[in-house]
Amino acid sequence: MADLAMPAPSRGTAQPRRLIAAGIIRRGPERTLTVRVTEAGVTGSIRKGARR
């Protein structure tokens, strides 16, 4: 039986996109959470927030 599935269109020689870095900062009344993700790894910190 013939394969009738259509191949996905190609974009020529374009390189696939790749995530280089991502991060988040969450501030609460008592602390600040910071997380950073890169190709090298993951780092983060939790600090006491400023009193309001």
PDB file of N, CA, C and O in Angstrom:
ATOM      1  N   MET A   1       0.839  -1.173   0.000  1.00  0.00           N
ATOM      2  CA  MET A   1       0.000   0.000   0.000  1.00  0.00           C
ATOM      3  C   MET A   1       0.889   1.244   0.000  1.00  0.00           C
ATOM      4  O   MET A   1       1.920   1.269   0.673  1.00  0.00           O
ATOM      5  N   ALA A   2       0.506   2.250  -0.733  1.00  0.00           N
ATOM      6  CA  ALA A   2       1.292   3.479  -0.847  1.00  0.00           C
ATOM      7  C   ALA A   2       1.180   4.314   0.425  1.00  0.00           C
ATOM      8  O   ALA A   2       0.126   4.360   1.058  1.00  0.00           O
ATOM      9  N   ASP A   3       2.274   4.971   0.789  1.00  0.00           N
ATOM     10  CA  ASP A   3       2.280   5.867   1.950  1.00  0.00           C
ATOM     11  C   ASP A   3       1.760   7.225   1.498  1.00  0.00           C
ATOM     12  O   ASP A   3       2.437   7.917   0.738  1.00  0.00           O
ATOM     13  N   LEU A   4       0.579   7.619   1.947  1.00  0.00           N
ATOM     14  CA  LEU A   4      -0.040   8.863   1.508  1.00  0.00           C
ATOM     15  C   LEU A   4       0.235  10.043   2.433  1.00  0.00           C
ATOM     16  O   LEU A   4      -0.250  11.145   2.177  1.00  0.00           O
ATOM     17  N   ALA A   5       0.993   9.839   3.491  1.00  0.00           N
ATOM     18  CA  ALA A   5       1.283  10.921   4.429  1.00  0.00           C
ATOM     19  C   ALA A   5       2.182  11.954   3.754  1.00  0.00           C
ATOM     20  O   ALA A   5       3.155  11.611   3.083  1.00  0.00           O
ATOM     21  N   MET A   6       1.836  13.211   3.947  1.00  0.00           N
ATOM     22  CA  MET A   6       2.642  14.301   3.391  1.00  0.00           C
ATOM     23  C   MET A   6       3.749  14.651   4.377  1.00  0.00           C
ATOM     24  O   MET A   6       3.484  14.778   5.572  1.00  0.00           O
ATOM     25  N   PRO A   7       4.970  14.808   3.911  1.00  0.00           N
ATOM     26  CA  PRO A   7       6.037  15.220   4.825  1.00  0.00           C
ATOM     27  C   PRO A   7       5.853  16.671   5.243  1.00  0.00           C
ATOM     28  O   PRO A   7       5.276  17.473   4.509  1.00  0.00           O
ATOM     29  N   ALA A   8       6.343  16.996   6.417  1.00  0.00           N
ATOM     30  CA  ALA A   8       6.268  18.372   6.913  1.00  0.00           C
ATOM     31  C   ALA A   8       7.109  19.270   6.011  1.00  0.00           C
ATOM     32  O   ALA A   8       8.170  18.848   5.552  1.00  0.00           O
ATOM     33  N   PRO A   9       6.664  20.493   5.747  1.00  0.00           N
ATOM     34  CA  PRO A   9       7.463  21.390   4.910  1.00  0.00           C
ATOM     35  C   PRO A   9       8.792  21.698   5.574  1.00  0.00           C
ATOM     36  O   PRO A   9       8.856  21.914   6.784  1.00  0.00           O
ATOM     37  N   SER A  10       9.846  21.717   4.785  1.00  0.00           N
ATOM     38  CA  SER A  10      11.168  22.011   5.345  1.00  0.00           C
ATOM     39  C   SER A  10      11.479  23.485   5.132  1.00  0.00           C
ATOM     40  O   SER A  10      10.959  24.119   4.214  1.00  0.00           O
ATOM     41  N   ARG A  11      12.332  24.015   5.990  1.00  0.00           N
ATOM     42  CA  ARG A  11      12.725  25.422   5.906  1.00  0.00           C
ATOM     43  C   ARG A  11      14.135  25.540   5.336  1.00  0.00           C
ATOM     44  O   ARG A  11      14.842  26.503   5.634  1.00  0.00           O
ATOM     45  N   GLY A  12      14.536  24.613   4.556  1.00  0.00           N
ATOM     46  CA  GLY A  12      15.865  24.679   3.959  1.00  0.00           C
ATOM     47  C   GLY A  12      16.926  24.283   4.972  1.00  0.00           C
ATOM     48  O   GLY A  12      16.801  23.261   5.646  1.00  0.00           O
ATOM     49  N   THR A  13      17.972  25.097   5.076  1.00  0.00           N
ATOM     50  CA  THR A  13      19.092  24.784   5.953  1.00  0.00           C
ATOM     51  C   THR A  13      19.038  25.546   7.272  1.00  0.00           C
ATOM     52  O   THR A  13      20.057  25.654   7.953  1.00  0.00           O
ATOM     53  N   ALA A  14      17.881  26.076   7.648  1.00  0.00           N
ATOM     54  CA  ALA A  14      17.772  26.847   8.896  1.00  0.00           C
ATOM     55  C   ALA A  14      18.038  25.940  10.100  1.00  0.00           C
ATOM     56  O   ALA A  14      17.582  24.797  10.144  1.00  0.00           O
ATOM     57  N   GLN A  15      18.767  26.458  11.053  1.00  0.00           N
ATOM     58  CA  GLN A  15      19.063  25.726  12.278  1.00  0.00           C
ATOM     59  C   GLN A  15      17.842  25.734  13.189  1.00  0.00           C
ATOM     60  O   GLN A  15      17.120  26.730  13.225  1.00  0.00           O
ATOM     61  N   PRO A  16      17.586  24.656  13.926  1.00  0.00           N
ATOM     62  CA  PRO A  16      16.453  24.663  14.860  1.00  0.00           C
ATOM     63  C   PRO A  16      16.698  25.662  15.983  1.00  0.00           C
ATOM     64  O   PRO A  16      17.834  25.862  16.412  1.00  0.00           O
ATOM     65  N   ARG A  17      15.622  26.287  16.455  1.00  0.00           N
ATOM     66  CA  ARG A  17      15.757  27.249  17.550  1.00  0.00           C
ATOM     67  C   ARG A  17      16.059  26.514  18.837  1.00  0.00           C
ATOM     68  O   ARG A  17      15.638  25.374  19.032  1.00  0.00           O
ATOM     69  N   ARG A  18      16.791  27.177  19.711  1.00  0.00           N
ATOM     70  CA  ARG A  18      17.231  26.573  20.952  1.00  0.00           C
ATOM     71  C   ARG A  18      17.121  27.595  22.063  1.00  0.00           C
ATOM     72  O   ARG A  18      17.523  28.746  21.891  1.00  0.00           O
ATOM     73  N   LEU A  19      16.582  27.189  23.198  1.00  0.00           N
ATOM     74  CA  LEU A  19      16.469  28.081  24.343  1.00  0.00           C
ATOM     75  C   LEU A  19      17.859  28.302  24.931  1.00  0.00           C
ATOM     76  O   LEU A  19      18.560  27.343  25.255  1.00  0.00           O
ATOM     77  N   ILE A  20      18.253  29.562  25.067  1.00  0.00           N
ATOM     78  CA  ILE A  20      19.575  29.885  25.604  1.00  0.00           C
ATOM     79  C   ILE A  20      19.499  30.122  27.108  1.00  0.00           C
ATOM     80  O   ILE A  20      20.347  29.624  27.849  1.00  0.00           O
ATOM     81  N   ALA A  21      18.500  30.870  27.575  1.00  0.00           N
ATOM     82  CA  ALA A  21      18.378  31.144  29.005  1.00  0.00           C
ATOM     83  C   ALA A  21      16.930  31.470  29.345  1.00  0.00           C
ATOM     84  O   ALA A  21      16.187  32.004  28.521  1.00  0.00           O
ATOM     85  N   ALA A  22      16.547  31.141  30.566  1.00  0.00           N
ATOM     86  CA  ALA A  22      15.216  31.480  31.074  1.00  0.00           C
ATOM     87  C   ALA A  22      15.357  31.787  32.550  1.00  0.00           C
ATOM     88  O   ALA A  22      16.252  31.272  33.219  1.00  0.00           O
ATOM     89  N   GLY A  23      14.475  32.622  33.051  1.00  0.00           N
ATOM     90  CA  GLY A  23      14.561  32.968  34.461  1.00  0.00           C
ATOM     91  C   GLY A  23      13.229  33.411  35.010  1.00  0.00           C
ATOM     92  O   GLY A  23      12.300  33.735  34.270  1.00  0.00           O
ATOM     93  N   ILE A  24      13.155  33.418  36.338  1.00  0.00           N
ATOM     94  CA  ILE A  24      11.940  33.875  37.014  1.00  0.00           C
ATOM     95  C   ILE A  24      12.341  34.580  38.298  1.00  0.00           C
ATOM     96  O   ILE A  24      13.281  34.174  38.981  1.00  0.00           O
ATOM     97  N   ILE A  25      11.626  35.623  38.607  1.00  0.00           N
ATOM     98  CA  ILE A  25      11.782  36.315  39.892  1.00  0.00           C
ATOM     99  C   ILE A  25      10.392  36.414  40.496  1.00  0.00           C
ATOM    100  O   ILE A  25       9.483  36.975  39.885  1.00  0.00           O
ATOM    101  N   ARG A  26      10.229  35.876  41.682  1.00  0.00           N
ATOM    102  CA  ARG A  26       8.942  35.963  42.375  1.00  0.00           C
ATOM    103  C   ARG A  26       9.157  36.699  43.686  1.00  0.00           C
ATOM    104  O   ARG A  26       9.941  36.274  44.535  1.00  0.00           O
ATOM    105  N   ARG A  27       8.448  37.810  43.836  1.00  0.00           N
ATOM    106  CA  ARG A  27       8.581  38.619  45.048  1.00  0.00           C
ATOM    107  C   ARG A  27       7.340  38.454  45.900  1.00  0.00           C
ATOM    108  O   ARG A  27       6.219  38.634  45.424  1.00  0.00           O
ATOM    109  N   GLY A  28       7.542  38.113  47.152  1.00  0.00           N
ATOM    110  CA  GLY A  28       6.456  38.013  48.117  1.00  0.00           C
ATOM    111  C   GLY A  28       6.709  38.964  49.262  1.00  0.00           C
ATOM    112  O   GLY A  28       7.742  39.633  49.292  1.00  0.00           O
ATOM    113  N   PRO A  29       5.794  39.038  50.197  1.00  0.00           N
ATOM    114  CA  PRO A  29       5.976  39.971  51.309  1.00  0.00           C
ATOM    115  C   PRO A  29       7.150  39.600  52.219  1.00  0.00           C
ATOM    116  O   PRO A  29       7.707  40.473  52.885  1.00  0.00           O
ATOM    117  N   GLU A  30       7.531  38.330  52.259  1.00  0.00           N
ATOM    118  CA  GLU A  30       8.588  37.913  53.180  1.00  0.00           C
ATOM    119  C   GLU A  30       9.874  37.482  52.498  1.00  0.00           C
ATOM    120  O   GLU A  30      10.922  37.431  53.142  1.00  0.00           O
ATOM    121  N   ARG A  31       9.821  37.170  51.203  1.00  0.00           N
ATOM    122  CA  ARG A  31      11.036  36.715  50.537  1.00  0.00           C
ATOM    123  C   ARG A  31      10.953  36.905  49.027  1.00  0.00           C
ATOM    124  O   ARG A  31       9.875  37.087  48.461  1.00  0.00           O
ATOM    125  N   THR A  32      12.135  36.855  48.384  1.00  0.00           N
ATOM    126  CA  THR A  32      12.257  36.951  46.934  1.00  0.00           C
ATOM    127  C   THR A  32      12.947  35.689  46.440  1.00  0.00           C
ATOM    128  O   THR A  32      14.022  35.332  46.923  1.00  0.00           O
ATOM    129  N   LEU A  33      12.332  35.017  45.481  1.00  0.00           N
ATOM    130  CA  LEU A  33      12.874  33.796  44.894  1.00  0.00           C
ATOM    131  C   LEU A  33      13.358  34.122  43.486  1.00  0.00           C
ATOM    132  O   LEU A  33      12.608  34.674  42.681  1.00  0.00           O
ATOM    133  N   THR A  34      14.607  33.783  43.191  1.00  0.00           N
ATOM    134  CA  THR A  34      15.182  34.022  41.876  1.00  0.00           C
ATOM    135  C   THR A  34      15.737  32.714  41.339  1.00  0.00           C
ATOM    136  O   THR A  34      16.510  32.044  42.023  1.00  0.00           O
ATOM    137  N   VAL A  35      15.348  32.339  40.113  1.00  0.00           N
ATOM    138  CA  VAL A  35      15.851  31.117  39.478  1.00  0.00           C
ATOM    139  C   VAL A  35      16.282  31.464  38.063  1.00  0.00           C
ATOM    140  O   VAL A  35      15.566  32.161  37.343  1.00  0.00           O
ATOM    141  N   ARG A  36      17.465  30.974  37.658  1.00  0.00           N
ATOM    142  CA  ARG A  36      17.982  31.203  36.312  1.00  0.00           C
ATOM    143  C   ARG A  36      18.448  29.870  35.734  1.00  0.00           C
ATOM    144  O   ARG A  36      19.153  29.108  36.396  1.00  0.00           O
ATOM    145  N   VAL A  37      18.045  29.595  34.489  1.00  0.00           N
ATOM    146  CA  VAL A  37      18.410  28.354  33.812  1.00  0.00           C
ATOM    147  C   VAL A  37      19.150  28.708  32.532  1.00  0.00           C
ATOM    148  O   VAL A  37      18.649  29.481  31.716  1.00  0.00           O
ATOM    149  N   THR A  38      20.344  28.143  32.353  1.00  0.00           N
ATOM    150  CA  THR A  38      21.119  28.346  31.128  1.00  0.00           C
ATOM    151  C   THR A  38      21.636  26.991  30.665  1.00  0.00           C
ATOM    152  O   THR A  38      21.374  25.969  31.300  1.00  0.00           O
ATOM    153  N   GLU A  39      22.363  26.987  29.569  1.00  0.00           N
ATOM    154  CA  GLU A  39      22.965  25.739  29.104  1.00  0.00           C
ATOM    155  C   GLU A  39      23.948  25.187  30.129  1.00  0.00           C
ATOM    156  O   GLU A  39      24.154  23.975  30.201  1.00  0.00           O
ATOM    157  N   ALA A  40      24.552  26.058  30.915  1.00  0.00           N
ATOM    158  CA  ALA A  40      25.545  25.636  31.899  1.00  0.00           C
ATOM    159  C   ALA A  40      24.922  25.000  33.131  1.00  0.00           C
ATOM    160  O   ALA A  40      25.589  24.232  33.824  1.00  0.00           O
ATOM    161  N   GLY A  41      23.654  25.300  33.424  1.00  0.00           N
ATOM    162  CA  GLY A  41      23.024  24.718  34.600  1.00  0.00           C
ATOM    163  C   GLY A  41      21.940  25.615  35.173  1.00  0.00           C
ATOM    164  O   GLY A  41      21.441  26.525  34.511  1.00  0.00           O
ATOM    165  N   VAL A  42      21.591  25.336  36.420  1.00  0.00           N
ATOM    166  CA  VAL A  42      20.520  26.055  37.109  1.00  0.00           C
ATOM    167  C   VAL A  42      21.085  26.698  38.367  1.00  0.00           C
ATOM    168  O   VAL A  42      21.816  26.057  39.121  1.00  0.00           O
ATOM    169  N   THR A  43      20.746  27.968  38.595  1.00  0.00           N
ATOM    170  CA  THR A  43      21.135  28.645  39.828  1.00  0.00           C
ATOM    171  C   THR A  43      19.893  29.290  40.425  1.00  0.00           C
ATOM    172  O   THR A  43      18.909  29.533  39.726  1.00  0.00           O
ATOM    173  N   GLY A  44      19.948  29.558  41.696  1.00  0.00           N
ATOM    174  CA  GLY A  44      18.812  30.195  42.331  1.00  0.00           C
ATOM    175  C   GLY A  44      19.161  30.716  43.700  1.00  0.00           C
ATOM    176  O   GLY A  44      20.188  30.360  44.276  1.00  0.00           O
ATOM    177  N   SER A  45      18.290  31.569  44.217  1.00  0.00           N
ATOM    178  CA  SER A  45      18.483  32.097  45.563  1.00  0.00           C
ATOM    179  C   SER A  45      17.127  32.456  46.156  1.00  0.00           C
ATOM    180  O   SER A  45      16.167  32.748  45.444  1.00  0.00           O
ATOM    181  N   ILE A  46      17.082  32.424  47.478  1.00  0.00           N
ATOM    182  CA  ILE A  46      15.914  32.880  48.225  1.00  0.00           C
ATOM    183  C   ILE A  46      16.441  33.900  49.225  1.00  0.00           C
ATOM    184  O   ILE A  46      17.326  33.599  50.026  1.00  0.00           O
ATOM    185  N   ARG A  47      15.889  35.111  49.171  1.00  0.00           N
ATOM    186  CA  ARG A  47      16.333  36.188  50.058  1.00  0.00           C
ATOM    187  C   ARG A  47      15.156  36.722  50.835  1.00  0.00           C
ATOM    188  O   ARG A  47      14.020  36.706  50.363  1.00  0.00           O
ATOM    189  N   LYS A  48      15.436  37.191  52.020  1.00  0.00           N
ATOM    190  CA  LYS A  48      14.393  37.829  52.818  1.00  0.00           C
ATOM    191  C   LYS A  48      13.958  39.112  52.131  1.00  0.00           C
ATOM    192  O   LYS A  48      14.795  39.897  51.684  1.00  0.00           O
ATOM    193  N   GLY A  49      12.657  39.324  52.045  1.00  0.00           N
ATOM    194  CA  GLY A  49      12.119  40.517  51.385  1.00  0.00           C
ATOM    195  C   GLY A  49      12.183  41.722  52.310  1.00  0.00           C
ATOM    196  O   GLY A  49      12.323  41.591  53.526  1.00  0.00           O
ATOM    197  N   ALA A  50      12.077  42.881  51.713  1.00  0.00           N
ATOM    198  CA  ALA A  50      12.071  44.121  52.491  1.00  0.00           C
ATOM    199  C   ALA A  50      10.716  44.262  53.157  1.00  0.00           C
ATOM    200  O   ALA A  50       9.688  43.911  52.579  1.00  0.00           O
ATOM    201  N   ARG A  51      10.722  44.780  54.381  1.00  0.00           N
ATOM    202  CA  ARG A  51       9.454  45.012  55.086  1.00  0.00           C
ATOM    203  C   ARG A  51       8.725  46.174  54.453  1.00  0.00           C
ATOM    204  O   ARG A  51       9.332  47.176  54.073  1.00  0.00           O
ATOM    205  N   ARG A  52       7.417  46.032  54.342  1.00  0.00           N
ATOM    206  CA  ARG A  52       6.624  47.099  53.723  1.00  0.00           C
ATOM    207  C   ARG A  52       5.691  47.712  54.722  1.00  0.00           C
ATOM    208  O   ARG A  52       4.941  48.628  54.385  1.00  0.00           O
TER     209      ARG A  52
END
